[in-house]
Amino acid sequence: MYRAVILDLDGTVYIGSQLTPGAREGIETLRKLGFKIMFLTNNSMVSRRMIVNKLEEMGIAVNANEVLNSGAASAIYLKRRMNKAKAFVVGEVGLVEELFIQGHDIVSDYRQAEVVVVGGDRYLTYNKLLDAHRAIIRGALFVATNRDHALMVEDGPVPGAGAVVSYLETSTGVRPIVIGKPEKYIAELALELLNVTPEETVMVGDNVATDLELAKKVGMKGILIRTGLGSDKIPESVTYVNNLLELPKLLLSNP
């Protein structure tokens, strides 16, 4: 019996500033049916606080402990591994906020960096890449929030954190520790926060390569939603819904 639903955000619950069709109603129905919910996204440009504010502005009630993104998961990973790290950040304010919350120090001098944390960055400069490159080849731990090649926004996909990660991986020859989907760490953290097992949990998202692959890796049921990136051809044997309004009925018919 399924007890929890993990929902991707970008392309699943919303695209840019617009909810996907049936998202609000589908989520409300899941809550009425007693499902635990976790909103899980690879988007590290925003913090959990910013995600909560966005969802509430869209009319979706949410608690702060129901949100996890790759930036927060990266900060928690470093907290558990290093306790307090000196981090050089290639990313935006949301990622910096999550690192601060976990007690890490943000450094601007690459020579002081114990770790380089890389996320999506719409204000990326060559000098920032150069400093990150230099920190990594000096021995700083290389942590990637995620490898998403693109992020879905209202007018189509835009380059994601994975593009920046690939640049630095190529220039340094160092493989990063990747935290976000489809790596197991972020899923295991989400399950820990939900206090459920993989067998009790459904992962819903619009990306076969990240959302469904993550579900497969940890033993969760994966469901593709045909919004966002999932509007393309559906692979054989993949369970799918056209929108979140259809999800509760599917879960009730396949307990």
C-alpha positions as CSV (number, residue, x, y, z in Angstrom):
1,M,0.0,0.0,0.0
2,Y,1.4,3.3,-1.0
3,R,1.7,5.9,1.8
4,A,3.8,8.7,0.2
5,V,4.1,10.6,-3.1
6,I,7.3,12.3,-4.1
7,L,6.5,15.0,-6.7
8,D,9.0,16.7,-9.0
9,L,8.3,20.4,-9.3
10,D,9.6,22.0,-12.6
11,G,7.5,20.6,-15.4
12,T,5.4,18.5,-13.0
13,V,3.7,20.8,-10.6
14,Y,4.5,24.0,-12.4
15,I,6.3,25.4,-15.4
16,G,7.8,28.7,-14.7
17,S,5.1,30.8,-12.9
18,Q,2.2,28.7,-14.1
19,L,0.7,25.6,-12.5
20,T,0.4,22.5,-14.7
21,P,-3.2,21.5,-15.4
22,G,-4.9,19.9,-12.5
23,A,-1.9,20.3,-10.2
24,R,-3.7,22.1,-7.3
25,E,-6.7,19.8,-7.3
26,G,-4.6,16.7,-7.7
27,I,-2.4,17.6,-4.7
28,E,-5.5,18.5,-2.6
29,T,-7.0,15.1,-3.3
30,L,-3.8,13.3,-2.4
31,R,-3.8,15.1,1.0
32,K,-7.5,14.2,1.6
33,L,-6.7,10.6,0.9
34,G,-3.9,10.7,3.5
35,F,-0.8,10.5,1.4
36,K,2.4,12.0,2.7
37,I,3.8,14.4,0.2
38,M,7.4,15.5,-0.6
39,F,8.2,18.1,-3.3
40,L,11.5,17.1,-4.7
41,T,13.4,19.2,-7.3
42,N,16.9,19.4,-8.7
43,N,16.6,23.2,-9.0
44,S,19.3,24.5,-6.8
45,M,18.9,28.2,-7.8
46,V,16.2,28.6,-5.2
47,S,16.0,27.6,-1.5
48,R,13.4,25.5,0.2
49,R,12.0,28.8,1.7
50,M,11.6,30.3,-1.7
51,I,9.9,27.1,-3.1
52,V,7.4,27.2,-0.2
53,N,6.6,30.8,-0.9
54,K,6.2,30.1,-4.6
55,L,3.8,27.2,-4.0
56,E,1.8,29.2,-1.5
57,E,1.4,32.1,-3.9
58,M,0.1,29.6,-6.4
59,G,-2.5,28.4,-4.0
60,I,-0.8,25.1,-2.9
61,A,-0.6,24.7,0.9
62,V,2.8,23.3,1.9
63,N,4.9,22.8,5.0
64,A,8.6,23.6,4.9
65,N,9.4,20.0,5.8
66,E,7.6,18.8,2.7
67,V,10.2,20.4,0.3
68,L,13.7,19.2,-0.6
69,N,15.9,20.4,-3.4
70,S,19.4,19.5,-4.6
71,G,20.9,22.6,-3.0
72,A,19.5,21.7,0.5
73,A,20.5,18.0,0.0
74,S,24.0,19.1,-1.0
75,A,24.3,21.3,2.1
76,I,23.0,18.4,4.4
77,Y,25.5,16.0,2.7
78,L,28.4,18.3,3.5
79,K,27.1,18.8,7.0
80,R,27.1,15.1,7.6
81,R,30.5,14.6,5.9
82,M,32.5,17.6,7.1
83,N,30.3,19.3,9.7
84,K,31.4,22.8,8.7
85,A,32.9,23.4,5.3
86,K,34.5,26.4,3.6
87,A,32.6,26.4,0.3
88,F,33.2,28.2,-3.0
89,V,29.8,28.4,-4.7
90,V,29.0,28.4,-8.4
91,G,25.3,29.0,-8.1
92,E,22.7,31.5,-7.0
93,V,21.4,32.9,-3.7
94,G,19.1,29.9,-3.0
95,L,22.1,27.6,-2.9
96,V,24.0,30.0,-0.7
97,E,21.1,30.2,1.7
98,E,20.9,26.4,2.1
99,L,24.6,26.2,2.8
100,F,24.3,28.9,5.4
101,I,21.4,27.1,7.1
102,Q,23.7,24.1,7.6
103,G,26.4,26.2,9.1
104,H,28.9,26.3,6.2
105,D,31.1,29.3,5.4
106,I,31.0,30.8,2.0
107,V,34.4,31.9,0.6
108,S,35.1,34.1,-2.4
109,D,38.8,33.3,-2.5
110,Y,39.3,29.9,-4.2
111,R,42.5,29.3,-2.3
112,Q,40.4,29.0,0.9
113,A,37.9,26.6,-0.5
114,E,37.6,23.1,1.0
115,V,34.7,22.3,-1.3
116,V,33.3,23.7,-4.6
117,V,29.5,23.4,-4.8
118,V,28.1,23.7,-8.3
119,G,24.5,24.4,-9.1
120,G,22.5,26.3,-11.7
121,D,23.7,29.9,-12.2
122,R,22.1,32.4,-14.5
123,Y,24.8,34.9,-13.7
124,L,27.7,32.7,-14.5
125,T,31.0,34.4,-15.5
126,Y,34.2,33.0,-16.9
127,N,36.1,34.3,-13.8
128,K,33.8,32.3,-11.5
129,L,34.4,29.2,-13.6
130,L,38.2,29.9,-13.5
131,D,38.2,30.2,-9.7
132,A,36.2,27.0,-9.3
133,H,38.5,25.2,-11.7
134,R,41.5,26.4,-9.7
135,A,40.0,25.4,-6.4
136,I,39.2,21.9,-7.6
137,I,42.7,21.2,-9.0
138,R,44.1,22.4,-5.7
139,G,42.2,19.6,-4.0
140,A,38.9,21.1,-3.0
141,L,36.0,18.5,-3.0
142,F,33.9,18.9,-6.1
143,V,30.2,18.6,-5.3
144,A,27.5,18.9,-8.0
145,T,24.0,19.6,-6.9
146,N,22.7,17.8,-10.1
147,R,23.6,16.9,-13.7
148,D,20.4,18.2,-15.3
149,H,21.3,19.4,-18.8
150,A,18.2,21.6,-19.0
151,L,15.5,23.2,-16.8
152,M,12.0,23.7,-18.1
153,V,10.6,27.2,-18.0
154,E,7.6,28.8,-19.6
155,D,9.2,29.5,-23.0
156,G,11.0,26.1,-23.2
157,P,14.1,24.4,-21.7
158,V,17.2,26.4,-20.7
159,P,20.7,25.2,-19.7
160,G,20.8,23.5,-16.4
161,A,23.4,22.9,-13.7
162,G,24.7,19.9,-15.6
163,A,26.1,22.1,-18.3
164,V,28.3,23.9,-15.7
165,V,29.2,20.7,-14.0
166,S,30.3,19.1,-17.3
167,Y,32.5,22.2,-18.1
168,L,34.4,21.9,-14.8
169,E,34.6,18.1,-15.0
170,T,36.2,18.4,-18.4
171,S,38.6,21.2,-17.5
172,T,39.8,19.6,-14.2
173,G,39.5,15.9,-15.1
174,V,37.8,15.4,-11.7
175,R,34.5,13.5,-11.3
176,P,32.1,15.3,-9.0
177,I,30.1,13.9,-6.2
178,V,26.5,14.3,-7.6
179,I,23.7,14.8,-5.0
180,G,20.5,15.3,-7.0
181,K,18.3,13.1,-9.1
182,P,18.9,10.4,-10.3
183,E,21.5,9.8,-7.7
184,K,20.4,7.7,-4.7
185,Y,21.4,10.2,-2.0
186,I,18.7,12.7,-2.5
187,A,16.0,10.0,-2.7
188,E,17.3,8.3,0.5
189,L,17.2,11.6,2.2
190,A,13.6,12.3,1.1
191,L,12.5,8.8,2.3
192,E,14.3,9.5,5.6
193,L,12.4,12.8,6.0
194,L,9.1,11.2,5.1
195,N,9.8,8.2,7.3
196,V,8.6,5.7,4.7
197,T,10.2,2.8,2.7
198,P,10.8,2.8,-1.0
199,E,8.0,0.2,-1.5
200,E,5.5,2.6,0.2
201,T,6.4,5.5,-2.1
202,V,5.6,6.7,-5.6
203,M,7.9,9.1,-7.5
204,V,6.1,11.3,-10.1
205,G,8.0,13.4,-12.6
206,D,8.3,14.6,-16.2
207,N,11.8,13.3,-16.8
208,V,12.5,9.7,-17.6
209,A,16.3,10.1,-17.2
210,T,16.1,11.6,-13.7
211,D,12.7,11.0,-12.0
212,L,12.0,7.5,-13.3
213,E,15.6,6.5,-13.1
214,L,15.8,7.6,-9.5
215,A,12.7,5.6,-8.7
216,K,14.2,2.5,-10.3
217,K,17.5,2.9,-8.4
218,V,15.9,3.0,-5.0
219,G,13.0,0.6,-5.6
220,M,10.1,3.1,-5.8
221,K,7.2,3.0,-8.2
222,G,7.9,5.6,-10.9
223,I,5.1,7.4,-12.8
224,L,5.7,9.8,-15.7
225,I,3.6,12.9,-16.1
226,R,3.0,14.2,-19.6
227,T,3.7,17.8,-18.8
228,G,7.0,19.5,-19.2
229,L,9.7,17.2,-20.6
230,G,7.3,14.2,-20.3
231,S,5.2,15.5,-23.3
232,D,7.4,13.5,-25.7
233,K,6.8,9.9,-26.8
234,I,6.1,7.6,-23.8
235,P,8.6,4.7,-23.6
236,E,7.0,1.2,-23.5
237,S,6.2,-0.2,-20.0
238,V,6.2,3.2,-18.4
239,T,3.2,4.1,-16.2
240,Y,2.0,7.6,-16.9
241,V,-0.6,10.2,-16.2
242,N,-1.5,13.2,-18.4
243,N,-1.7,15.5,-15.3
244,L,-1.7,15.4,-11.5
245,L,-5.5,15.4,-11.4
246,E,-5.3,11.8,-12.8
247,L,-2.8,10.7,-10.2
248,P,-5.1,9.9,-7.2
249,K,-7.3,7.7,-9.3
250,L,-4.3,5.8,-10.6
251,L,-2.9,5.2,-7.1
252,L,-6.3,4.0,-5.8
253,S,-6.7,1.6,-8.7
254,N,-3.1,0.2,-8.2
255,P,-2.6,0.0,-4.4
